[in-house]
Structures are given as structure tokens and as C-alpha cells.
């Protein structure tokens, strides 16, 4: 599924809508070049969960934990990871309890150490203009359920 996102406000709104569709623990993989809007989407997602404080990029810390009510959300930015084995030192295995939401930027750098994605989101620069092109792909029943809710019941993965 592909969607056009015209500006930063629209990317935040999309993240908010995505959060509103997220009722289960889920693993998101976020792909895209530098500056495409991955962290902006996460900011919208957190806002959609009701998180009012600042959402910063974990480029240097690699992981930012958030608690929103009883929900645990972990935002990972693996851009600076050179060897996926480094993720063992982050305690990533402790986060894989099936109870949290993981939003992972640059997941290809953690291959073999990350849980599988339920939803993959690729953000790229639009061919024309300042907007972005966003593609979503569901994996398994959790991902399909989330995207179906996101689209208001119109998703058919077949």
C-alpha cells in the first residue's frame, strides 16, 4: 500500500492515526534515507498515544524508551550501528517480551538480532515536490490487523 504525504504536519498526522490503530504489541521497521521523516512519523505516533513530552531522535543513544500509561514503547535508531552484534549490549533481548511496541529506524543494520517486523514502512522523497511517498507492508496477523484498522477496514493483503 502506498500513500502520499505532503508535508511534516501530514507525516505527524499519519503517525497519530497509526498509533490510534495500534492496539497490540507490534514491531515496526522504518526504512528511508536520512531526513525522509522516520523520526517525524515516530513523533506523530507518540503524540497519537497521548505522549505530550518531546520525542527526540535516538541517533546517539540508539534507543529511547517511553512509557505511556501501561504501554511500553521503544524507539531505536540503528544508523550508527556497524555490527548487529552491538545490539546485545543494548539489552534488546529484554525488550522482546511481546508486550512492547518497537519502532526501529535502519533495521537492516540490526539484521539477525531484531525480532521480525509486523509492519514495514518505507518513506522516500516524492518524485516531484517536497512531499514523501510512504509504503506500508504487513507481515502476519498482527501487521494485517493493524493496517486494516489504519485503513478503516479496507486492507486486503491478498
Backbone as a chain_set.jsonl record, in Angstrom:
{"seq": "XXXXXXXXXXXXXXXXXXXXXXXXXXXXXXXXXXXXXXXXXXXXXXXXXXXXXXXXXXXXXXXXXXXXXXXXXXXXXXXXXXXXXXXXXXXXXXXXXXXXXXXXXXXXXXXXXXXXXXXXXXXXXXXXXXXXXXXXXXXXXXXXXXXXXXXXXXXXXX", "coords": {"N": [[0.841, -1.165, 0.0], [0.594, 2.192, -0.867], [1.093, 5.582, 0.059], [0.663, 9.1, -0.225], [2.406, 11.709, 1.3], [2.268, 14.937, 2.179], [3.58, 16.967, 3.693], [5.381, 17.907, 6.738], [3.454, 18.175, 8.801], [1.445, 16.508, 7.855], [2.791, 14.065, 7.976], [3.105, 13.76, 10.718], [0.415, 13.628, 11.441], [-0.221, 11.237, 10.167], [1.324, 9.444, 11.66], [0.001, 9.732, 14.123], [-2.515, 8.674, 13.46], [-1.773, 6.072, 12.876], [-0.91, 5.202, 15.403], [-3.348, 5.287, 16.721], [-4.517, 3.088, 15.627], [-3.166, 1.032, 16.657], [-3.348, -1.513, 18.742], [-2.191, -3.658, 19.87], [0.884, -5.222, 20.997], [3.555, -4.478, 18.827], [5.918, -4.657, 16.118], [7.585, -2.327, 14.325], [9.335, -1.72, 11.369], [11.223, 0.855, 10.098], [12.088, 2.287, 7.178], [14.179, 4.299, 5.056], [15.851, 7.109, 3.511], [18.279, 9.377, 5.048], [16.75, 12.068, 6.705], [14.223, 11.672, 5.622], [11.896, 11.428, 7.124], [11.372, 9.567, 9.121], [11.734, 9.749, 11.956], [9.992, 11.84, 12.399], [7.556, 10.627, 11.822], [7.506, 8.849, 13.983], [7.32, 10.703, 16.062], [4.721, 11.667, 15.636], [3.358, 9.265, 16.055], [3.851, 8.808, 18.789], [2.588, 11.055, 19.847], [0.003, 10.419, 19.104], [-0.474, 8.347, 20.858], [-0.796, 9.737, 23.126], [1.376, 10.865, 24.341], [2.924, 13.63, 25.581], [5.349, 14.951, 25.939], [8.63, 15.944, 24.647], [9.827, 14.222, 21.77], [12.681, 12.75, 20.943], [15.267, 12.1, 18.54], [16.894, 8.995, 18.646], [19.554, 8.858, 17.702], [22.174, 8.966, 18.755], [21.979, 7.769, 21.256], [20.903, 5.376, 20.603], [18.636, 4.024, 21.541], [15.466, 4.977, 22.73], [13.436, 4.864, 25.441], [9.937, 4.84, 26.197], [7.146, 5.42, 28.287], [3.774, 5.144, 28.23], [1.024, 5.437, 29.885], [0.162, 2.189, 30.591], [1.587, 1.167, 28.592], [4.56, 0.235, 26.91], [6.967, 1.681, 24.901], [9.52, 1.538, 22.526], [11.895, 3.314, 20.84], [14.116, 2.864, 18.367], [17.145, 3.748, 16.806], [19.201, 2.715, 14.505], [21.218, 3.679, 12.931], [23.912, 4.315, 13.473], [25.003, 1.891, 14.13], [27.428, -0.476, 13.533], [27.974, -3.153, 13.605], [25.756, -5.725, 13.911], [25.781, -7.284, 16.186], [26.288, -5.573, 18.249], [23.869, -4.897, 19.3], [23.255, -6.667, 21.291], [24.42, -5.596, 23.561], [22.738, -3.547, 24.167], [20.647, -4.585, 25.484], [18.567, -5.59, 24.04], [17.27, -8.032, 23.803], [15.829, -8.171, 26.154], [13.781, -6.442, 25.638], [12.17, -7.757, 23.942], [9.761, -8.995, 24.802], [7.256, -9.388, 23.887], [5.356, -7.597, 24.694], [5.674, -4.948, 24.174], [5.816, -1.988, 22.066], [7.839, -1.643, 19.307], [9.687, 0.634, 17.472], [11.667, 0.798, 14.838], [14.276, 2.359, 13.357], [16.376, 2.149, 10.507], [16.53, -0.735, 10.327], [17.863, -2.707, 8.889], [20.452, -2.691, 9.732], [20.481, -4.099, 12.018], [20.031, -6.675, 11.464], [19.288, -10.066, 12.059], [19.409, -9.827, 14.784], [17.183, -8.531, 15.579], [13.676, -8.69, 16.405], [11.239, -10.142, 14.162], [9.591, -8.018, 11.774], [6.31, -6.698, 12.158], [5.063, -4.777, 10.742], [6.283, -3.106, 7.967], [7.529, -0.001, 7.055], [8.241, 2.161, 4.52], [9.737, 5.136, 3.745], [10.115, 7.612, 1.392], [11.542, 10.208, -0.632], [9.303, 12.192, -2.503], [8.761, 11.987, -6.032], [8.265, 14.376, -7.306], [8.153, 17.671, -6.052], [7.95, 18.618, -2.503], [7.03, 16.619, -0.913], [6.526, 13.306, 0.53], [6.722, 9.829, -0.221], [5.071, 7.102, 1.027], [5.236, 3.743, 1.858], [3.582, 0.85, 3.0], [3.835, -2.349, 4.465], [2.378, -5.284, 5.572], [3.099, -7.953, 7.846], [2.161, -11.055, 8.789], [-0.528, -11.804, 11.151], [-0.758, -9.807, 13.128], [0.335, -7.491, 11.926], [-1.366, -7.29, 9.67], [-3.849, -6.897, 10.915], [-3.392, -4.424, 12.16], [-2.919, -2.681, 9.951], [-5.345, -2.963, 8.626], [-7.07, -1.793, 10.511], [-5.947, 0.771, 10.479], [-6.593, 1.639, 7.907], [-9.27, 1.684, 8.088], [-10.634, -0.693, 7.665], [-10.277, -1.471, 5.023], [-8.156, -2.965, 4.061], [-6.64, -5.51, 2.189], [-4.554, -8.059, 2.156], [-4.086, -9.934, 0.189]], "CA": [[0.0, 0.0, 0.0], [1.383, 3.425, -0.945], [0.387, 6.805, 0.441], [1.381, 10.36, -0.409], [2.459, 12.549, 2.497], [2.639, 16.211, 1.562], [4.462, 17.811, 4.496], [5.66, 17.42, 8.084], [2.201, 18.07, 9.551], [0.759, 15.304, 7.376], [3.525, 12.903, 8.485], [2.741, 13.648, 12.131], [-0.966, 13.149, 11.474], [-0.208, 9.826, 9.797], [1.802, 8.73, 12.839], [-1.085, 9.738, 15.103], [-3.526, 7.725, 13.003], [-1.177, 4.748, 13.029], [-0.97, 4.891, 16.835], [-4.75, 5.027, 17.045], [-4.85, 1.762, 15.096], [-2.239, 0.078, 17.292], [-3.929, -1.976, 19.999], [-1.413, -4.807, 20.315], [2.332, -5.062, 20.827], [3.866, -4.57, 17.397], [7.265, -4.267, 15.725], [7.634, -1.563, 13.081], [10.613, -1.406, 10.75], [11.114, 2.114, 9.374], [13.151, 2.432, 6.183], [14.198, 5.539, 4.299], [17.12, 7.839, 3.588], [18.387, 10.429, 6.06], [15.885, 13.225, 6.516], [12.977, 11.347, 4.926], [10.748, 11.634, 8.003], [11.143, 8.426, 10.009], [11.558, 10.233, 13.333], [8.769, 12.651, 12.41], [6.461, 9.664, 11.929], [7.518, 8.373, 15.365], [6.775, 11.797, 16.897], [3.27, 11.608, 15.477], [2.901, 8.039, 16.698], [3.852, 9.045, 20.233], [1.518, 12.03, 20.12], [-1.251, 9.669, 18.979], [-0.636, 7.545, 22.079], [-1.037, 10.644, 24.238], [2.643, 11.305, 24.923], [2.97, 15.066, 25.337], [6.714, 15.483, 26.045], [9.416, 15.926, 23.413], [10.299, 12.94, 21.242], [13.942, 13.051, 20.28], [15.862, 11.023, 17.765], [17.906, 8.265, 19.401], [20.706, 8.614, 16.834], [23.389, 8.743, 19.541], [21.701, 6.857, 22.366], [20.442, 4.179, 19.903], [17.302, 3.625, 21.968], [14.74, 5.868, 23.647], [12.257, 4.194, 25.996], [8.811, 5.69, 26.584], [6.01, 4.778, 28.932], [2.53, 5.886, 28.053], [0.092, 4.601, 30.643], [0.748, 0.873, 30.841], [2.247, 0.75, 27.348], [5.983, 0.497, 26.747], [7.338, 1.929, 23.509], [10.959, 1.716, 22.361], [12.275, 3.886, 19.539], [15.51, 2.539, 18.098], [17.758, 4.296, 15.6], [20.398, 1.89, 14.358], [22.066, 4.256, 11.893], [25.329, 4.304, 13.869], [25.424, 0.529, 14.422], [28.302, -1.02, 12.487], [27.904, -4.602, 13.701], [24.479, -6.028, 14.556], [26.035, -7.892, 17.5], [26.267, -4.491, 19.242], [22.532, -4.813, 19.881], [23.244, -7.459, 22.53], [24.815, -4.718, 24.661], [21.627, -2.637, 24.458], [19.593, -5.295, 26.202], [17.454, -5.725, 23.11], [16.53, -9.269, 24.086], [14.906, -7.877, 27.245], [12.65, -5.686, 25.094], [11.416, -8.645, 23.067], [8.881, -9.796, 25.646], [5.944, -9.479, 23.261], [4.427, -6.674, 25.354], [6.031, -3.563, 23.842], [5.846, -1.511, 20.686], [9.188, -1.271, 18.876], [9.778, 1.413, 16.245], [13.086, 0.613, 14.546], [14.85, 3.007, 12.176], [17.556, 1.477, 9.97], [16.516, -2.114, 10.827], [18.81, -3.555, 8.151], [21.72, -2.711, 10.475], [20.321, -4.998, 13.157], [19.574, -7.96, 10.932], [19.703, -11.238, 12.814], [19.29, -9.561, 16.216], [15.888, -7.898, 15.81], [12.512, -9.541, 16.163], [10.702, -9.865, 12.832], [8.655, -6.901, 11.677], [4.887, -6.898, 11.891], [4.762, -3.785, 9.708], [7.417, -2.384, 7.397], [7.152, 1.286, 6.468], [9.328, 2.772, 3.761], [9.48, 6.543, 3.445], [11.067, 8.108, 0.408], [11.219, 11.514, -1.183], [8.409, 12.153, -3.654], [9.43, 12.264, -7.302], [8.101, 15.806, -7.575], [7.723, 18.452, -4.899], [8.599, 18.444, -1.209], [6.361, 15.573, -0.158], [7.12, 11.991, 0.7], [5.959, 8.653, -0.611], [5.14, 6.157, 2.124], [4.728, 2.414, 1.535], [3.424, 0.001, 4.184], [3.653, -3.767, 4.19], [2.069, -6.065, 6.765], [3.609, -9.316, 7.962], [1.438, -11.815, 9.806], [-1.853, -11.346, 11.556], [-0.664, -8.546, 13.877], [0.511, -6.428, 10.94], [-2.582, -7.174, 8.858], [-4.882, -6.31, 11.775], [-3.068, -3.012, 12.357], [-3.131, -1.921, 8.715], [-6.787, -2.96, 8.388], [-7.621, -0.753, 11.391], [-5.424, 2.049, 9.98], [-7.328, 1.999, 6.686], [-10.699, 1.655, 8.338], [-11.211, -1.954, 7.244], [-10.178, -1.674, 3.591], [-6.904, -3.623, 3.668], [-6.685, -6.907, 1.79], [-3.173, -8.361, 1.817], [-4.003, -10.894, -0.899]], "C": [[0.893, 1.237, 0.0], [0.504, 4.628, -0.646], [1.274, 8.004, 0.169], [1.283, 11.16, 0.881], [3.041, 13.884, 2.051], [3.623, 17.061, 2.358], [4.631, 17.216, 5.892], [4.383, 17.234, 8.907], [1.429, 16.819, 9.138], [1.456, 14.041, 7.876], [3.198, 12.684, 9.956], [1.317, 13.122, 12.264], [-1.043, 11.668, 11.117], [0.286, 8.98, 10.968], [0.738, 8.64, 13.922], [-2.15, 8.709, 14.738], [-3.026, 6.29, 13.157], [-1.23, 4.306, 14.492], [-2.396, 4.566, 17.265], [-5.223, 3.666, 16.574], [-4.077, 0.656, 15.79], [-2.778, -0.317, 18.664], [-3.17, -3.147, 20.603], [0.062, -4.444, 20.31], [2.667, -5.293, 19.353], [5.301, -4.109, 17.169], [7.174, -3.594, 14.364], [9.077, -1.454, 12.622], [10.387, -0.162, 9.906], [12.329, 2.291, 8.473], [13.058, 3.803, 5.526], [15.528, 6.243, 4.46], [17.107, 8.854, 4.73], [17.454, 11.575, 5.714], [14.553, 12.944, 5.856], [11.746, 11.541, 5.801], [10.441, 10.481, 8.943], [10.884, 8.884, 11.453], [10.313, 11.111, 13.438], [7.546, 11.75, 12.526], [6.368, 9.139, 13.362], [6.966, 9.452, 16.3], [5.25, 11.813, 16.831], [2.679, 10.392, 16.166], [2.808, 8.249, 18.211], [2.77, 10.039, 20.636], [0.163, 11.33, 20.077], [-1.524, 8.763, 20.169], [-0.923, 8.416, 23.295], [0.226, 11.125, 24.927], [2.859, 12.768, 24.567], [4.382, 15.656, 25.364], [7.428, 15.38, 24.692], [9.828, 14.498, 23.057], [11.554, 13.251, 20.444], [14.448, 11.838, 19.512], [16.93, 10.328, 18.595], [19.157, 7.942, 18.57], [21.961, 8.297, 17.629], [23.171, 7.787, 20.701], [21.284, 5.481, 21.854], [19.04, 3.737, 20.299], [16.732, 4.665, 22.93], [13.514, 5.104, 24.14], [11.187, 5.214, 26.385], [7.783, 4.825, 27.297], [4.821, 5.701, 28.781], [1.441, 5.04, 28.695], [0.774, 3.292, 30.985], [1.538, 0.375, 29.633], [3.713, 1.163, 27.338], [6.279, 0.614, 25.253], [8.841, 2.174, 23.476], [11.226, 2.181, 20.938], [13.772, 3.635, 19.377], [15.951, 3.2, 16.801], [19.111, 3.619, 15.455], [21.37, 2.427, 13.316], [23.551, 4.13, 12.222], [25.85, 2.905, 14.197], [26.242, -0.008, 13.252], [28.269, -2.537, 12.453], [26.642, -4.934, 14.494], [24.653, -6.652, 15.937], [26.063, -6.839, 18.606], [24.915, -4.415, 19.951], [22.409, -5.66, 21.148], [23.565, -6.587, 23.733], [23.72, -3.722, 25.038], [20.545, -3.292, 25.306], [18.367, -5.51, 25.342], [16.625, -6.974, 23.388], [15.513, -9.05, 25.212], [13.663, -7.139, 26.757], [11.719, -6.566, 24.273], [10.507, -9.575, 23.865], [7.486, -9.937, 25.068], [4.917, -8.544, 23.871], [4.623, -5.228, 24.916], [5.824, -3.271, 22.36], [7.287, -1.118, 20.401], [9.089, -0.542, 17.546], [11.258, 1.485, 15.901], [13.469, 1.301, 13.24], [16.128, 2.278, 11.797], [17.623, 0.016, 10.44], [17.493, -3.047, 10.107], [20.151, -3.657, 8.872], [21.655, -3.595, 11.716], [19.873, -6.387, 12.743], [20.167, -9.124, 11.715], [19.568, -11.071, 14.312], [17.956, -8.913, 16.576], [14.769, -8.922, 15.685], [11.969, -9.226, 14.767], [9.682, -8.726, 12.875], [7.226, -7.395, 11.505], [4.446, -5.96, 10.767], [6.067, -3.141, 9.271], [6.878, -1.117, 6.743], [8.386, 1.854, 5.785], [8.914, 4.18, 3.39], [10.544, 7.001, 2.468], [10.613, 9.477, -0.07], [10.307, 11.341, -2.391], [9.179, 12.539, -4.906], [9.365, 13.75, -7.65], [7.644, 16.507, -6.308], [8.474, 18.099, -3.631], [8.046, 17.282, -0.41], [7.165, 14.289, -0.064], [6.16, 10.943, 0.165], [6.152, 7.623, 0.49], [4.515, 4.836, 1.675], [4.69, 1.584, 2.807], [3.205, -1.437, 3.737], [3.445, -4.499, 5.503], [2.711, -7.436, 6.678], [2.841, -9.996, 9.082], [0.144, -11.154, 10.229], [-1.806, -10.025, 12.327], [-0.546, -7.377, 12.909], [-0.735, -6.211, 10.099], [-3.714, -6.517, 9.648], [-4.646, -4.802, 11.947], [-3.361, -2.2, 11.096], [-4.613, -1.886, 8.353], [-7.454, -1.879, 9.235], [-7.203, 0.634, 10.905], [-6.228, 2.545, 8.777], [-8.84, 1.991, 6.898], [-11.369, 0.411, 7.783], [-11.055, -2.271, 5.772], [-8.938, -2.435, 3.138], [-7.148, -5.085, 3.337], [-5.298, -7.3, 1.338], [-3.021, -9.291, 0.621], [-3.945, -10.294, -2.21]], "O": [[1.842, 1.319, 0.78], [-0.661, 4.688, -1.04], [2.495, 7.931, 0.315], [0.212, 11.274, 1.477], [4.183, 13.946, 1.595], [4.416, 17.798, 1.772], [4.091, 16.152, 6.191], [4.248, 16.246, 9.629], [0.829, 16.151, 9.979], [0.791, 13.047, 8.17], [3.032, 11.544, 10.392], [1.045, 12.266, 13.105], [-1.838, 10.927, 11.696], [-0.27, 7.917, 11.242], [0.585, 7.601, 14.565], [-2.627, 7.966, 15.595], [-3.79, 5.401, 13.531], [-1.561, 3.156, 14.78], [-2.617, 3.67, 18.08], [-6.224, 3.149, 17.069], [-4.311, -0.526, 15.536], [-2.678, 0.446, 19.625], [-3.467, -3.579, 21.716], [0.453, -3.46, 19.684], [2.124, -6.197, 18.718], [5.832, -3.288, 17.917], [6.747, -4.199, 13.381], [9.955, -1.126, 13.42], [9.467, -0.123, 9.089], [13.456, 2.427, 8.949], [11.98, 4.393, 5.453], [16.252, 6.006, 5.427], [16.058, 9.149, 5.303], [17.38, 12.001, 4.561], [13.813, 13.879, 5.552], [10.659, 11.794, 5.282], [9.348, 10.425, 9.508], [9.923, 8.447, 12.085], [9.65, 11.115, 14.475], [6.603, 12.073, 13.248], [5.268, 8.999, 13.898], [6.223, 9.14, 17.23], [4.576, 11.956, 17.851], [1.621, 10.478, 16.789], [1.802, 7.905, 18.831], [2.114, 9.866, 21.663], [-0.715, 11.603, 20.895], [-2.678, 8.446, 20.457], [-1.254, 7.907, 24.366], [0.153, 11.733, 25.995], [2.966, 13.115, 23.39], [4.59, 16.758, 24.857], [6.906, 14.811, 23.733], [10.132, 13.684, 23.928], [11.506, 13.921, 19.413], [14.092, 10.699, 19.812], [17.782, 10.991, 19.186], [19.745, 6.871, 18.723], [22.744, 7.44, 17.219], [24.091, 7.067, 21.089], [21.313, 4.513, 22.614], [18.327, 3.142, 19.491], [17.424, 5.161, 23.82], [12.649, 4.738, 23.344], [11.5, 6.312, 26.845], [7.58, 3.659, 26.958], [4.861, 6.874, 29.152], [0.991, 4.049, 28.12], [1.842, 3.282, 31.598], [2.094, -0.723, 29.662], [4.063, 2.285, 27.706], [5.892, -0.241, 24.456], [9.374, 2.924, 24.294], [10.836, 1.532, 19.968], [14.586, 4.133, 20.154], [15.213, 3.207, 15.815], [20.05, 3.917, 16.193], [22.256, 1.7, 12.865], [24.36, 3.864, 11.333], [27.029, 2.752, 14.513], [25.784, 0.009, 12.11], [28.505, -3.145, 11.409], [26.48, -4.473, 15.624], [23.754, -6.554, 16.773], [25.882, -7.171, 19.778], [24.83, -3.924, 21.077], [21.548, -5.394, 21.987], [23.034, -6.817, 24.819], [23.771, -3.121, 26.111], [19.634, -2.62, 25.789], [17.251, -5.603, 25.855], [15.405, -6.961, 23.222], [14.454, -9.677, 25.219], [12.61, -7.204, 27.393], [10.604, -6.16, 23.946], [10.482, -10.785, 23.637], [6.617, -10.545, 25.693], [3.725, -8.678, 23.598], [3.811, -4.367, 25.257], [5.681, -4.171, 21.533], [7.89, -0.354, 21.155], [8.478, -1.043, 16.602], [12.024, 2.157, 16.591], [13.047, 0.889, 12.16], [16.879, 1.839, 12.668], [18.673, -0.425, 10.907], [17.902, -4.066, 10.663], [20.904, -4.605, 8.649], [22.666, -3.811, 12.384], [19.398, -7.174, 13.561], [21.364, -9.169, 11.996], [19.607, -12.057, 15.048], [17.637, -8.765, 17.756], [14.894, -9.902, 14.951], [12.222, -8.14, 14.246], [9.008, -8.509, 13.881], [6.967, -8.373, 10.805], [3.583, -6.295, 9.956], [6.858, -2.687, 10.098], [5.909, -1.151, 5.985], [9.44, 2.007, 6.402], [7.86, 4.389, 2.79], [11.736, 6.799, 2.695], [9.449, 9.849, 0.073], [10.517, 10.445, -3.208], [10.129, 13.319, -4.849], [10.305, 14.306, -8.22], [6.82, 15.97, -5.568], [9.481, 17.392, -3.656], [8.55, 16.989, 0.674], [8.309, 14.201, -0.511], [4.948, 11.151, 0.111], [7.286, 7.307, 0.848], [3.392, 4.816, 1.171], [5.632, 1.6, 3.598], [2.493, -1.707, 2.769], [4.236, -4.357, 6.436], [2.854, -8.009, 5.598], [2.881, -9.534, 10.223], [-0.227, -10.091, 9.734], [-2.716, -9.206, 12.196], [-1.252, -6.379, 13.055], [-1.119, -5.07, 9.842], [-4.447, -5.682, 9.118], [-5.585, -4.008, 11.886], [-3.986, -1.143, 11.172], [-5.093, -0.882, 7.826], [-8.302, -1.135, 8.742], [-8.007, 1.566, 10.918], [-6.506, 3.738, 8.658], [-9.599, 2.267, 5.969], [-12.557, 0.447, 7.46], [-11.639, -3.245, 5.295], [-8.694, -2.539, 1.936], [-7.78, -5.811, 4.104], [-4.885, -6.921, 0.242], [-1.919, -9.422, 0.089], [-3.873, -11.006, -3.212]]}, "num_chains": 1, "name": "protein.A"}
